[in-house]
Amino acid sequence: MGIKIDLQECLNDSPKFRQTLEREEHSIDQLEQKLEKILKVCTSMVESGKVYVGQQCLFANSLWDLSVIFKEDPDVLTALNKLIHNLQEMNKFHTTLLDQVSRIFLKNIPTFVKKDIKAVKDYRQHFEKISTEYDSILLRNSHVPRSKPQEVEEVQNIMLAIKSCFGHQALNYVNSICVLQSKKRHEVLSTLLSYMHACTAYYHQGEDLCHDLQPFFKSLANDIANMRDETRKIEKEVENSHSQVSKSVITNRSDNGNVAKLEGYLFKRTSNAFKTWNRRWFYLYDNKLVYRKRSSDEPETVMEDDLRLCTIKPITEGDRRFCFEIVSPSKSHILQADSDEIYQLWIEALQKAIGAAIQDVRNGQSSKEHEQGSPYLARNINTNKTFKLKMIQQILKIPDNNVCADCKCPNPTWASINLGVLLCIECSGVHRSLGVHYSKVRSLTLDEWDPEVIKVMAELGNGVVNKIYEANVPKDFQRASEHCTGMVREEWIRSKYAEKKFVEQLEDIKKRLGGDSTTKWGVKKGRQYKQIRENQEVRDDVGVKDETESQTKTIWLFDNDLTIKAVPFTQNDAKTSDLENFENLNPNLLLYKASAAQNLQVMCQALAFGADKNWPNCRERNQYPLHAAVLSGSETACTYLMVNGVKINVQDQNGRTPLHLATREGHTTQVCLFLKNKADQHIEDEEGKVPLSMAEQKEHADIVTLLRLGRLNEEMKDTESGVSGDDMFYDVVRDFSRLSYLNTEKKVEQ
């Protein structure tokens, strides 16, 4: 955009120049007014947005208060908590957008108005002042007579000086106008472009979050439909319940062998002088007879704490019917039932309870003493108390885990379980904003940890992962530090993990390594858990073999420092997977081979290269990396794939899922892991077999038990007792996982 004002006209101070100057001044005044209006509206918009965000926070808090109502309904509570959590995540996105709008508009535009426009106005004042002086000296010069040559010369000198000053000042004013008119173009557009970028990021984050929630929404919609069906069923049952009014009400009763449990109302005669009768709720448990009032918060009262010392006598005399007496060495109690049927039930139940108490003494130790003498239960109780502390200590011992993986802040207390790194609280917040498909954040101190996830963390760590994700960081790229700004921290973490800018690409490595049709590569078997605990060095992991007549060498992608290194290699190396041609080296096959070799470091590298976690290997019966991990016998490799979002029910060419293969191979810990992650055990392979029938055929007793418990748990979910069944099943699975973990710990210590 060129200069609109003719400079010669400016120096001549012509009417055309003044007319043009007036238009430009009016344009600048209009620009200032429009910008001030935008600032006012933007400020109002941001303030309104903050009010909206504040009200949305209050809305989320009120929903948290509502969730307390469903604390005894885990299905509803879990779904409600997840919905509320994601509403809060959306609110955080909105807060970030408002902060960016404030930073873009309320800092950039005021600077432009106060600095640039004000500078033009200052030039305008100087120009108007010198213009007035110039007009005055011209007028004075025109009035000087010829008869006064000395005065003529003096006025002429002054006029020339002011004219020169006027020219310079006019040019300064014109130049400032031209610069401002040019600068306003990119200032306005760049500000609006930054705003649109912020809006795009806001909508993109919301779209990513909603996309990840789609499976949950579908599942929740099905659950809501089932809840509606259940409500209609309850309504029908309630309508039919009126027919029970005419029937006799039977006291609650359950029999377990010779031990009877009974509860219900009985009238109890007081032992005072008035001999009054009071109705109380009685029940039997643990060889005791206990009662309590119907509407009272008072604790229960033990009538008889040792039924072995009691006898039961029916009372046939007296005015009251259906009475019986409980006699002990120190006292007696008279009770009355409502009907003969209930009377007979209580007599029978009390007699059985007395017999069972006596039988326990004859058999020796009580069940309570047996529990106290159980070494496994004692060890399990001790494990529950120390498990989390040992887990934290173990993970922190891994090299470089004493500082945050991203900003090097000391003593990190958060972790990304799918990346395998420890984080400080500030970096963990940025990781959460990336989404769970990039990073799954857990607290070392606040969250519960599964033993198999701990093993994943133990095999990776900050040192290993940073060697992969920070392989090619440009020298001029600003890294995150302990006291850096939020924008620097977010840019570093997003570039590192979401955009993978610093990962050395596989194609670049292949070009650097060279290789031809004779070159081979393979994946070396990963480290064992014992070696991790003993802090042994990282062995060579992935290699490319170059076969020549004179020698055989291997170029490994990882050595002790996770750098390129050439080392000898032989065809008989038992710790290396089957060799592949160099031209077949790609991220998907690398992930598959690393899964088969139980090598988490190479699996991490393959995922950083962009490997498809759900890639079927057509040369291996369309098996997926999860199938390969199962066949390797590694629970840790399976866990690493699952925390990184692989599909758990994928089928190979024979229709077999990972659960099928784990069952066939007798890998009990893997079966336990898949059931805990809700694998479908009803899928049939091409032979029509499900995992349970396969386990029965192979006579894997532990796996048969786990699969049957899983089926029982699914059936109980459809009944009124589904919640307790679900808790029982996951308690069994969790105890099995921890027992496996303790066995591994024991082997390590030996």
C-alpha atoms as one frame of an Amber mdcrd trajectory, in Angstrom:
protein
   0.000   0.000   0.000   1.754   3.219  -1.204   1.789   6.767   0.190  -1.514
   8.556  -0.569  -0.194  12.094   0.129   1.915  13.828  -2.550   5.098  15.066
  -0.845   5.469  18.088  -3.171   1.912  19.145  -2.369   2.838  18.686   1.284
   5.837  21.035   1.024   3.749  23.578  -0.904   0.995  23.319   1.731  -1.550
  23.391  -1.102  -5.319  23.180  -0.638  -5.178  19.647  -2.105  -2.677  18.656
   0.584  -4.854  20.104   3.309  -7.928  18.337   1.907  -6.064  14.993   1.754
  -4.697  15.577   5.258  -8.180  16.211   6.569  -9.430  12.898   5.094  -6.530
  10.964   6.629  -7.059  12.583  10.022 -10.743  11.690   9.888  -9.828   8.099
   8.937  -7.457   7.833  11.917 -10.116   9.214  14.265 -12.573   6.627  12.945
  -9.961   3.854  13.391  -9.392   4.872  17.004 -13.138   4.931  17.730 -13.676
   1.491  16.149 -10.749  -0.053  18.015 -11.928   1.385  21.325 -15.387  -0.047
  20.644 -13.850  -3.460  19.905 -11.883  -3.297  23.161 -15.014  -2.396  25.093
 -17.047  -5.204  23.534 -14.180  -7.680  23.936 -13.794  -6.785  27.607 -17.513
  -7.272  28.109 -17.355 -10.595  26.229 -14.459 -11.874  28.371 -16.151 -10.784
  31.590 -19.389 -12.466  30.508 -17.398 -15.584  29.615 -15.790 -15.620  33.049
 -19.221 -15.321  34.653 -20.398 -18.229  32.491 -17.353 -20.314  33.413 -17.904
 -19.519  37.079 -21.537 -20.591  36.876 -20.492 -23.739  35.025 -18.069 -24.531
  37.866 -20.901 -24.104  40.351 -23.044 -26.352  38.151 -20.332 -29.047  38.184
 -19.958 -28.728  41.963 -23.698 -29.139  42.399 -23.485 -32.283  40.263 -20.705
 -33.600  42.543 -23.044 -32.968  45.472 -25.746 -34.889  43.612 -23.412 -37.849
  43.043 -23.323 -38.468  46.808 -26.923 -39.649  46.497 -25.723 -42.541  44.305
 -22.780 -43.659  46.490 -24.428 -47.063  46.942 -25.083 -47.446  43.208 -21.612
 -47.910  41.634 -22.879 -48.133  38.027 -24.672 -44.781  38.194 -21.939 -43.220
  40.354 -19.177 -44.206  37.922 -21.049 -42.889  34.863 -22.072 -39.694  36.668
 -18.533 -39.018  37.879 -17.148 -39.500  34.367 -19.717 -37.108  32.872 -18.991
 -34.473  35.546 -15.250 -34.861  35.074 -15.549 -34.297  31.326 -17.806 -31.263
  31.889 -15.028 -29.825  34.032 -12.495 -30.599  31.292 -14.645 -28.655  28.804
 -14.816 -25.800  31.296 -11.003 -25.776  31.471 -10.868 -25.482  27.672 -13.244
 -22.497  27.874 -11.112 -20.890  30.589  -8.010 -21.311  28.420  -9.822 -19.675
  25.476 -10.826 -16.670  27.594  -7.256 -16.253  28.841  -5.957 -16.329  25.274
  -8.583 -13.787  24.105  -7.580 -11.454  26.940  -3.939 -11.829  26.040  -4.564
 -11.298  22.293  -7.046  -8.410  22.230  -6.615  -6.648  25.553  -2.822  -6.393
  25.200  -2.133  -6.027  21.467  -4.805  -3.491  20.444  -4.388  -1.129  23.461
  -0.659  -1.014  22.694  -1.419  -0.087  19.081  -3.859   2.654  20.145  -1.743
   4.132  22.935   1.560   3.987  21.100   1.021   4.338  17.365  -2.163   6.438
  17.147  -1.024   8.652  20.014   2.288   9.259  18.199   0.377  10.463  15.101
  -1.686  12.813  17.256   1.483  14.238  18.820   2.881  14.917  15.335  -0.438
  16.575  14.463  -0.145  19.016  17.369   3.394  19.976  16.378   2.315  20.408
  12.747  -0.637  22.620  13.648   1.560  24.739  15.911   4.257  25.289  13.273
   1.602  25.889  10.607   0.106  28.669  12.694   3.539  30.231  13.210   4.274
  29.988   9.483   0.990  31.749   8.595   1.814  34.520  11.085   5.280  35.195
   9.706   3.948  35.249   6.168   1.361  37.819   7.192   3.994  39.906   8.937
   6.290  39.704   5.892   3.537  41.018   3.646   3.100  44.158   5.839   6.772
  45.236   5.963   7.271  48.407   3.783  10.136  48.907   1.353  11.343  51.881
   3.297  12.576  49.610   6.079  15.210  47.372   4.475  16.652  46.244   7.786
  13.246  45.032   8.997  12.643  43.363   5.596  15.884  41.413   5.909  15.080
  40.365   9.487  11.581  39.137   8.592  12.944  37.309   5.535  15.425  35.373
   7.668  12.781  34.402  10.203  10.383  33.357   7.440  12.984  31.086   5.818
  13.775  29.393   9.140  10.108  28.793   9.973   9.413  27.601   6.437  12.184
  25.000   6.735  10.869  23.925  10.137   7.356  23.724   8.722   8.558  21.493
   5.856  10.292  19.065   8.167   7.388  18.961  10.598   4.859  18.449   7.771
   6.897  15.579   6.362   7.156  13.986   9.816   3.399  14.253  10.229   2.701
  12.823   6.762   5.185   9.987   7.278   3.632   9.038  10.626   0.188   8.947
   8.969   1.431   6.737   6.142   3.175   4.315   8.538   0.081   4.099  10.728
  -2.235   3.466   7.782   0.080   0.664   6.641   0.638  -0.829  10.090  -3.060
  -1.048  10.917  -3.493  -3.677   8.196  -1.259  -6.353   9.675  -1.976  -5.392
  13.296  -5.720  -5.964  12.896  -5.346  -9.095  10.764  -2.663 -10.699  12.965
  -4.735 -10.062  16.091  -7.823 -11.590  14.515  -5.784 -14.523  13.169  -4.430
 -15.252  16.666  -7.974 -15.152  17.978  -9.127 -17.615  15.314  -6.214 -19.927
  16.185  -7.307 -19.865  19.829 -10.914 -20.657  18.819  -9.711 -23.465  16.552
  -7.672 -25.013  19.380 -10.689 -24.707  21.698 -13.061 -26.435  19.289 -10.430
 -29.058  18.400  -9.909 -29.944  22.064 -13.652 -30.245  22.536 -13.975 -32.380
  19.413 -11.175 -34.705  20.564 -12.739 -35.054  23.991 -16.186 -35.815  22.562
 -14.719 -38.242  20.026 -13.031 -40.204  22.811 -16.306 -40.235  24.747 -18.402
 -41.683  21.904 -17.958 -45.344  23.015 -18.814 -44.315  26.571 -21.902 -42.419
  25.352 -23.116 -45.458  23.418 -22.503 -47.756  26.371 -24.216 -45.326  28.738
 -27.211 -45.029  26.402 -27.576 -48.817  26.481 -27.259 -48.794  30.273 -29.935
 -46.088  30.515 -32.236 -48.160  28.304 -31.646 -51.134  30.595 -32.353 -48.930
  33.621 -35.653 -47.841  32.074 -36.572 -51.479  31.464 -35.640 -52.261  35.058
 -37.795 -49.366  36.276 -40.763 -50.636  34.275 -40.175 -54.105  35.722 -40.074
 -52.677  39.245 -43.256 -50.722  38.602 -44.990 -53.913  37.511 -43.679 -55.812
  40.535 -44.825 -53.023  42.855 -48.268 -53.114  41.296 -48.399 -56.873  41.866
 -47.043 -56.559  45.397 -50.476 -55.598  46.735 -51.515 -59.196  46.337 -49.014
 -60.104  49.077 -50.992 -58.144  51.675 -53.535 -60.921  52.129 -50.790 -63.537
  52.586 -49.128 -64.238  55.930 -45.811 -62.495  56.377 -42.983 -64.933  57.088
 -39.919 -63.875  59.067 -36.666 -63.690  57.034 -34.918 -67.045  57.148 -31.863
 -68.711  55.572 -30.352 -72.136  56.267 -26.714 -73.084  55.780 -26.252 -76.712
  56.678 -27.082 -77.087  60.360 -26.660 -73.354  61.073 -29.923 -71.398  60.932
 -30.120 -67.621  60.511 -33.381 -65.910  61.338 -34.556 -62.352  61.859 -37.902
 -60.735  62.540 -40.125 -59.089  65.122 -40.849 -60.639  68.541 -42.478 -59.280
  71.686 -40.073 -59.169  74.638 -41.180 -59.080  78.265 -39.250 -56.665  80.456
 -37.618 -57.832  83.651 -38.857 -54.911  85.744 -41.738 -55.002  88.179 -44.312
 -53.922  85.558 -43.556 -56.867  83.216 -44.426 -54.818  80.117 -44.107 -56.194
  76.571 -42.157 -54.355  73.849 -41.876 -55.239  70.167 -38.271 -55.543  68.974
 -36.422 -56.751  65.875 -34.404 -59.890  66.716 -31.718 -61.639  64.677 -29.158
 -64.393  65.066 -25.502 -64.117  64.088 -22.130 -65.441  65.298 -23.780 -67.601
  68.018 -25.466 -64.528  69.508 -29.066 -63.355  69.877 -29.378 -59.610  69.304
 -32.263 -57.144  69.121 -32.879 -53.462  68.397 -35.729 -50.962  68.210 -37.498
 -50.298  64.921 -37.028 -46.520  64.825 -33.917 -45.658  66.769 -30.288 -44.857
  66.127 -29.273 -46.651  69.298 -26.810 -49.533  68.852 -28.034 -53.097  68.925
 -28.453 -54.873  72.248 -27.017 -58.336  72.816 -29.534 -60.446  74.685 -27.340
 -63.580  74.802 -23.705 -63.488  73.714 -23.077 -67.252  74.027 -25.909 -69.523
  72.939 -23.959 -72.619  74.050 -25.042 -71.861  77.632 -28.744 -71.453  76.788
 -31.766 -73.752  76.557 -35.134 -73.143  74.890 -38.400 -73.906  76.706 -41.874
 -73.520  75.167 -44.422 -71.820  77.468 -47.782 -73.555  77.350 -49.296 -71.864
  80.414 -50.479 -68.307  80.740 -52.829 -66.052  78.817 -50.438 -65.146  75.966
 -50.036 -67.463  72.992 -46.925 -68.440  71.036 -44.503 -67.719  73.903 -41.147
 -69.362  74.646 -38.365 -68.857  77.189 -34.610 -68.598  76.701 -32.863 -69.769
  79.878 -29.171 -69.173  80.682 -27.271 -69.795  83.976 -27.672 -66.166  85.087
 -30.998 -65.018  83.598 -34.023 -65.890  81.474 -36.028 -64.100  78.750 -39.616
 -64.594  77.658 -40.452 -63.858  74.024 -43.697 -63.992  72.019 -44.166 -64.599
  68.281 -47.014 -63.252  66.144 -48.176 -66.648  64.877 -47.656 -70.349  65.425
 -45.675 -70.581  62.177 -43.185 -67.920  63.295 -43.108 -69.464  66.793 -42.037
 -72.836  65.352 -39.404 -71.184  63.125 -37.750 -69.400  66.059 -37.740 -72.537
  68.257 -36.092 -74.539  65.450 -33.566 -71.802  64.564 -32.478 -71.238  68.179
 -32.032 -74.961  68.794 -29.911 -75.299  65.637 -27.834 -72.262  66.620 -27.137
 -73.742  70.052 -26.153 -77.089  68.458 -23.846 -75.362  65.959 -22.102 -73.382
  68.731 -21.454 -76.570  70.685 -20.206 -78.353  67.544 -17.631 -75.581  66.903
 -16.097 -76.199  70.329 -15.913 -79.942  69.681 -14.172 -79.436  66.373 -11.311
 -77.506  68.025 -10.289 -74.036  66.828 -12.921 -71.529  65.813 -13.038 -69.925
  62.404 -11.689 -66.711  63.901  -8.562 -68.462  65.208  -8.153 -70.147  61.818
  -8.120 -66.768  60.119  -5.531 -65.436  62.527  -3.343 -68.469  61.895  -3.460
 -68.213  58.080  -0.038 -67.050  56.777  -1.487 -65.982  53.407  -4.186 -63.764
  54.971  -1.673 -62.192  57.340   0.686 -61.519  54.444  -2.181 -60.110  52.343
  -3.188 -57.686  55.115   0.406 -56.579  55.454   0.635 -56.192  51.661  -2.410
 -53.896  51.538  -0.706 -51.545  54.020   2.735 -51.405  52.398   1.937 -52.009
  48.719   1.658 -48.364  47.665   4.795 -47.302  49.578   6.869 -50.105  48.030
   5.489 -49.257  44.589   6.529 -45.582  44.882   9.985 -46.485  46.145  10.489
 -49.016  43.370   9.510 -46.620  40.560  11.595 -43.758  41.971  14.716 -45.989
  41.954  14.647 -46.166  38.151  17.342 -43.955  36.558  16.241 -40.314  35.925
  12.906 -40.898  37.705  13.937 -38.613  40.563  12.997 -35.605  38.412  10.103
 -34.754  36.093  10.584 -36.200  32.609   9.634 -32.895  30.948  10.774 -29.975
  33.125  13.299 -31.714  35.466  11.425 -30.562  38.583  12.625 -32.764  41.516
  10.471 -35.312  43.375   7.687 -35.937  40.820   4.453 -37.367  42.255   2.488
 -38.019  39.037   2.973 -40.480  36.199   1.851 -41.166  32.629   1.230 -44.916
  32.659   1.072 -45.365  28.884   4.237 -43.325  28.248   6.066 -44.771  31.269
   7.380 -41.471  32.718   7.111 -39.580  36.013   5.837 -35.992  36.028   5.474
 -32.996  38.300   1.981 -31.655  39.003   2.301 -28.760  36.485   3.372 -31.044
  33.627   0.704 -33.593  34.570  -1.950 -30.921  33.965  -0.627 -30.310  30.443
  -0.545 -34.075  29.811  -4.226 -34.284  30.813  -5.076 -31.535  28.324  -3.531
 -33.643  25.518  -6.213 -36.318  26.000  -6.016 -39.939  27.158  -5.093 -41.101
  23.639  -1.746 -39.335  24.185  -1.188 -39.595  27.939  -2.992 -41.338  30.814
  -2.085 -39.548  34.040  -2.137 -41.178  37.495  -1.051 -39.973  40.925   1.634
 -41.959  42.742   0.041 -41.154  46.096  -3.689 -40.665  45.449  -4.594 -43.358
  42.918  -4.700 -47.146  43.233  -2.112 -48.933  41.079  -2.390 -52.372  39.489
   0.755 -54.501  39.877   1.032 -55.088  36.125   1.092 -51.317  35.477   3.912
 -50.974  37.996   5.910 -53.526  35.992   5.384 -51.425  32.847   6.653 -48.325
  34.657   9.650 -50.331  35.940  10.694 -51.404  32.436  10.560 -47.891  30.960
  11.253 -44.749  32.987  12.233 -41.171  32.166  15.696 -42.031  30.855  14.517
 -44.592  28.302  11.505 -42.599  27.075  13.383 -39.293  26.790  16.094 -40.925
  24.683  13.323 -41.733  22.209  11.123 -38.624  22.359  14.021 -36.132  22.676
  16.369 -37.700  20.119  16.423 -34.664  17.780  15.642 -31.514  19.770  16.781
 -28.384  17.868  19.297 -26.307  19.773  17.137 -23.184  19.477  13.932 -24.888
  20.742  12.994 -23.712  24.219  12.693 -26.655  26.607  10.387 -26.693  29.588
  12.032 -25.970  32.945  10.910 -25.999  36.564   9.977 -22.292  36.603   9.043
 -21.745  32.944   5.776 -20.168  31.816   2.683 -22.213  31.090   2.911 -21.459
  27.363   6.502 -22.752  27.156   5.598 -25.884  29.123   2.547 -26.614  26.964
   4.428 -26.018  23.689   7.276 -28.329  24.788   5.029 -31.191  25.919   2.683
 -30.944  22.948   5.591 -30.894  20.481   7.282 -33.775  22.282   4.416 -36.265
  22.639   1.443 -35.183  20.505   3.358 -33.941  17.452   6.476 -36.120  18.037
   8.688 -33.413  16.565  11.873 -34.655  18.224  11.611 -38.385  17.452  14.234
 -39.556  14.961  12.179 -40.962  12.096  12.650 -44.555  11.043  13.240 -43.602
   7.410  16.069 -41.292   8.468  17.603 -44.092  10.527  17.347 -46.507   7.598
  19.081 -44.017   5.308  21.792 -43.411   7.868  22.335 -47.138   8.426  22.430
 -47.967   4.741  21.779 -51.636   3.996  20.862 -53.665   0.950  19.048 -56.874
   0.021  21.475 -58.922   2.160  20.838 -56.895   5.301  18.715 -58.416   8.085
  17.226 -57.044  11.268  15.674 -58.501  14.403  14.466 -57.616  17.895  16.351
 -58.865  20.918  14.413 -60.301  23.840  13.582 -57.682  26.459  14.938 -57.417
  29.953  13.516 -59.580  32.720  11.881 -58.094  35.780  14.713 -59.207  38.070
  17.256 -57.311  36.047  15.205 -54.142  36.286  15.096 -54.313  40.058  18.853
 -54.826  40.233  19.384 -51.725  38.040  21.400 -53.598  35.431  22.372 -51.765
  32.256  20.126 -51.787  29.211  21.210 -54.451  26.736  21.230 -54.139  22.944
  17.648 -54.324  21.810  16.977 -53.920  18.089  19.394 -54.723  15.320  20.048
 -54.725  11.597  22.283 -57.539  10.341  24.592 -57.110   7.363  25.711 -60.469
   5.946  28.992 -60.440   3.978  31.488 -63.088   3.032  34.166 -61.857   5.435
  32.182 -61.015   8.553  28.772 -60.707  10.102  27.856 -57.541  11.955  24.734
 -56.046  13.528  23.745 -52.385  13.754  21.454 -52.066  16.790  18.996 -49.233
  17.134  19.543 -49.293  20.929  22.652 -49.934  22.996  23.360 -49.086  26.642
  22.874 -45.379  25.852  20.014 -45.919  23.403  22.177 -44.735  20.489  23.276
 -46.299  17.214  25.975 -48.916  17.697  27.493 -51.729  15.611  28.169 -54.985
  17.496  28.860 -58.603  16.454  25.850 -60.758  15.799  25.412 -64.467  15.054
  22.595 -66.405  13.495  22.414 -68.618  16.595  21.677 -65.777  18.992  18.814
 -67.323  20.993  17.690 -64.019  22.430  16.822 -62.453  19.106  13.566 -62.842
  17.171  13.393 -64.194  13.620  15.369 -61.994  11.244  13.638 -59.909   8.598
  14.824 -58.313   5.381  15.986 -54.734   5.740  13.402 -53.419   3.274  10.626
 -54.812   5.510  11.680 -52.625   8.451   8.634 -50.466   9.252   6.992 -49.245
  12.470   4.097 -51.747  12.365   6.293 -54.821  11.941   8.757 -53.436  14.482
   5.956 -53.177  17.081   4.805 -56.707  16.271   8.335 -58.142  16.594   9.018
 -56.189  19.784   5.754 -57.480  21.300   6.802 -61.028  20.463  10.192 -60.382
  22.088   8.663 -58.848  25.271  10.804 -55.760  24.611   8.966 -52.706  25.977
  11.771 -50.302  25.067  11.490 -51.187  21.385   7.683 -51.209  21.617   7.904
 -47.638  22.937  10.221 -46.726  20.044   7.852 -48.305  17.499   4.881 -46.348
  18.865   6.960 -43.171  18.694   7.656 -44.001  15.035   3.848 -44.007  14.508
   3.114 -47.751  14.563  -0.531 -48.840  14.270  -1.362 -50.609  17.548  -4.091
 -52.617  15.827  -2.102 -53.752  12.767  -2.739 -57.353  11.612   0.325 -59.253
  10.390  -0.892 -61.018   7.244   2.183 -63.265   7.277   1.325 -64.507  10.782
  -2.329 -65.535  10.302  -3.480 -61.912  10.703  -2.328 -61.866  14.311  -2.075
 -58.516  16.057   0.708 -57.233  18.342  -1.440 -58.239  21.334  -1.533 -61.835
  20.024   2.258 -61.770  19.710   2.624 -60.467  23.282   0.370 -63.269  24.550
   2.369 -65.950  22.749   5.571 -64.505  24.231   4.180 -65.246  27.700   4.684
 -61.648  28.858   1.979 -60.103  31.017   3.881 -56.799  30.986   3.929 -56.517
  27.181   0.170 -57.171  27.105  -0.399 -54.516  29.773   1.710 -51.961  27.885
  -0.309 -52.482  24.717  -3.620 -52.240  26.571  -2.759 -49.025  28.439  -1.860
 -47.614  25.013  -5.364 -48.353  23.717  -5.208 -51.595  21.697  -8.456 -53.428
  21.007  -8.685 -56.361  23.396 -11.120 -58.568  21.442  -9.349 -58.635  18.054
  -9.471 -61.973  16.210  -6.777 -63.580  14.079  -7.293 -65.624  10.919  -8.518
 -68.558  13.033 -11.014 -66.384  14.888  -8.993 -66.514  18.115  -8.788 -63.548
  20.448  -5.845 -62.893  22.791  -7.949 -64.506  25.534  -8.193 -67.675  23.404
  -4.416 -67.830  23.007  -3.696 -67.081  26.678  -6.103 -69.882  27.654  -4.615
 -72.340  25.171  -1.062 -71.617  26.326  -2.042 -71.834  30.003  -0.944 -68.261
  30.833  -3.069 -67.749  33.934  -1.829 -64.237  34.730  -2.669 -63.087  31.204
  -6.174 -64.558  31.453  -6.608 -62.725  34.750  -5.388 -59.503  33.110  -7.800
 -59.804  30.160 -10.783 -60.571  32.400  -9.936 -57.572  34.573  -9.997 -55.430
  31.413 -13.416 -56.863  30.422 -12.404 -59.116  27.569 -15.340 -60.907  25.900
 -15.053 -64.614  26.695 -18.128 -65.556  24.632 -16.427 -65.058  21.231 -16.061
 -68.337  19.325 -13.100 -69.246  17.125 -13.442 -70.965  13.744 -13.877 -74.310
  15.507 -16.748 -72.938  17.582 -14.722 -72.973  20.820 -14.882 -70.326  23.531
 -12.011 -69.862  26.029 -13.856 -71.769  28.779 -14.291 -74.938  26.697 -10.653
 -74.644  25.610  -9.497 -74.381  29.236 -11.611 -77.382  30.220 -10.135 -79.417
  27.376  -6.574 -78.412  28.376  -7.408 -79.060  32.067  -6.118 -75.647  33.209
  -7.852 -75.597  36.593  -6.953 -72.015  37.605  -8.039 -70.608  34.237 -11.321
 -72.570  34.344 -11.989 -71.073  37.793 -11.261 -67.507  36.622 -13.426 -67.844
  33.502 -16.318 -69.327  35.465 -16.062 -66.527  38.020 -16.163 -64.042  35.153
 -19.301 -65.639  33.724 -20.908 -65.746  37.154 -20.122 -62.069  37.568 -21.812
 -61.262  34.213 -24.899 -63.225  35.231 -25.077 -61.537  38.629 -25.011 -58.101
  36.981 -28.427 -58.907  35.525 -29.832 -59.676  38.978 -30.496 -57.600  42.079
 -27.225 -58.776  43.613 -25.121 -57.680  40.642 -23.194 -55.024  42.535 -21.912
 -57.367  45.241 -21.065 -59.984  42.620 -19.091 -57.448  40.634 -17.151 -56.388
  43.730 -16.442 -60.004  44.645 -15.127 -60.840  41.171 -12.770 -57.859  40.997
 -11.575 -58.539  44.550 -10.611 -62.063  43.454  -8.882 -60.781  40.302  -7.073
 -58.045  42.230  -5.889 -60.500  44.897  -4.693 -62.863  42.177  -2.741 -60.025
  40.507  -1.157 -58.976  43.779  -0.299 -62.567  44.644   1.448 -62.863  41.265
   3.273 -59.615  42.009   4.367 -60.896  45.452   5.651 -64.099  43.896   7.711
 -62.025  41.442   9.042 -59.906  44.310  10.002 -63.055  46.199  11.934 -64.399
  43.222  13.743 -61.062  42.875  14.799 -61.067  46.529  16.108 -64.624  46.216
